[in-house]
Amino acid sequence: MLAHQLLLVTTDHLMAAGFLQTLRRAVVAFLAVVFAVGLLAGGLLGFFLGRAAGRRG
């Protein structure tokens, strides 16, 4: 009985750990996408603003 209970607790912990690892990967992927989009938008904005400022001067 005790071994069965221990097995259930261990299985629950492994499932929770797997879920947390999946959640962590999803959050890291989301942040990487946000960073990449921000980098691209900032680069494009800087490029076009630099060209516009260059034409004025």
C-alpha positions as CSV (number, residue, x, y, z in Angstrom):
1,M,0.0,0.0,0.0
2,L,2.8,2.4,0.9
3,A,4.7,1.6,-2.3
4,H,1.6,2.2,-4.3
5,Q,1.1,5.6,-2.7
6,L,4.7,6.5,-3.2
7,L,4.4,5.6,-6.9
8,L,1.4,7.8,-7.3
9,V,3.1,10.8,-5.6
10,T,6.2,10.3,-7.7
11,T,4.2,10.1,-10.9
12,D,2.3,13.3,-10.0
13,H,5.6,15.1,-9.4
14,L,7.0,13.9,-12.7
15,M,3.9,15.0,-14.6
16,A,4.0,18.4,-12.9
17,A,7.7,18.8,-13.7
18,G,7.0,17.9,-17.3
19,F,4.2,20.5,-17.5
20,L,6.4,23.2,-15.9
21,Q,9.2,22.4,-18.4
22,T,6.7,22.7,-21.3
23,L,5.4,25.9,-19.9
24,R,9.0,27.3,-19.5
25,R,9.8,26.4,-23.1
26,A,6.6,28.1,-24.3
27,V,7.4,31.3,-22.3
28,V,11.0,31.3,-23.6
29,A,9.9,30.9,-27.2
30,F,7.3,33.6,-26.8
31,L,9.9,36.0,-25.4
32,A,12.3,35.1,-28.2
33,V,9.6,35.9,-30.8
34,V,8.8,39.2,-29.1
35,F,12.5,40.1,-29.0
36,A,13.0,39.2,-32.7
37,V,10.0,41.3,-33.8
38,G,11.1,44.2,-31.7
39,L,14.6,44.0,-33.1
40,L,13.2,43.9,-36.7
41,A,10.8,46.8,-36.1
42,G,13.5,48.9,-34.4
43,G,16.0,48.2,-37.1
44,L,13.5,49.1,-39.9
45,L,12.4,52.2,-38.0
46,G,16.0,53.3,-37.5
47,F,16.9,52.6,-41.1
48,F,14.0,54.7,-42.5
49,L,14.5,57.5,-39.9
50,G,18.2,57.6,-40.8
51,R,17.4,57.9,-44.5
52,A,14.9,60.6,-43.9
53,A,17.3,62.6,-41.7
54,G,20.0,62.1,-44.3
55,R,17.9,63.6,-47.0
56,R,17.1,66.7,-44.9
57,G,20.7,67.4,-44.1
